[in-house]
C-alpha cells in the first residue's frame, strides 16, 4: 500500500500566559475578587490538600459564585460575554499577522499544504471562545467547562477539567482527526484504533507552544514523536524565567524558551515561521521519496 500523505500541519497553543495574560484572573478581577488571595491562599490550600490544581480553581470559582457571594451569579453566557469584550485587545504582539504568515509560508512550499491552529488550555473554554479572534483563527478549542442550571443558567457543576496529562488526550484527538462534536456523542472515541499511516495529523507535523508546568506532558509527547515544542515565559518575572529554564530547557522538553512575542522580528515569531517552513519542506521531501519508491 502506498503511503497516504498528510498535508496538514498543526500549531497548538496553550492559552493563558502564552497568547494573552491570564484570562481567568482577569475575569475574577472584573468581579472585584482579590485575585492574589484567590490563587495564593484559597486555591493553594486546596492544592496542598491534594486537589489537582485545575480542579482546585474550578471548585473555588463555584464556591465564589452565587447571590451574596464574591463573584455574584455567574453563567456561561457571562463567561462568553467577558471573552467577547475583553480578550481581543489583549493578545500578545504579532498574533494578528502570525496566522496568515504561517499559512502563506506553508502554501509557498506547496499549495496543498495547510496549517491549522488549536488551543489546548486549562483555562475556561467558554470564556476563551468568546473572543472573535479565537473563533476566526482556531479550528478547535479544548478547555475546562461548567454545566449550567436548567432553571437559572448559573454555572453548576464541573463538566470538563483539563489537567496536566489530560492535555495530551486532545493532542491525540487532533492526531487522529477526531472532532470535538464527535466526542460529545462518544467520550471514548480517542481510544479508537487508527493506524499510524491513516492519522490525520502526525505528531511530527505538530508544533506545540506553551508556558507552564501543565504543558510539560505535551512538550514531551510532541518532541518525542518528532514534532517541535517551544516554551514561553515572561522575562520580566524573574521567578518565572528561572523556573522555565530549569523545568523546560534543561530537560530537553522544548527547543528553546522565548518571550510571548509573535512578530516577524521577535525571536519566537521568527522561529515559528521558520519551523513551519521546515515542517512543510519535510512533508514534500517525504512525498518525493515515497513517489520514488513507488516508481
Buried (B, 14 or more C-beta within 10 A) or exposed (E): EEEEBBBBBBBBBBBBBBBBBBBBBBBBBEBEBEBEEBBEEBBBEBBEEEBBBBBBBBBBBBEBBBEEEBBBBBBBEBBBBBBBEBBBEEBBBBBEEBBEBBBEBBBEBBEEBBBBBBBBBBBBBBBBBBBEBBEEBBBBBBBBBBEBEEEEBBBBEBBBBBBBEBBBBBBBBBBBBBEEEEBEEEEEBBEEEBEEEEBBBBBBBBBBBBBBEBBBBBBBBBBEBEBBBBBBBBEEEEEBBEBBEEBBBEEEBBBEBBBBBBBEEBBBBBBBBEBBBBBBBBBBEBBEEBEEEEE
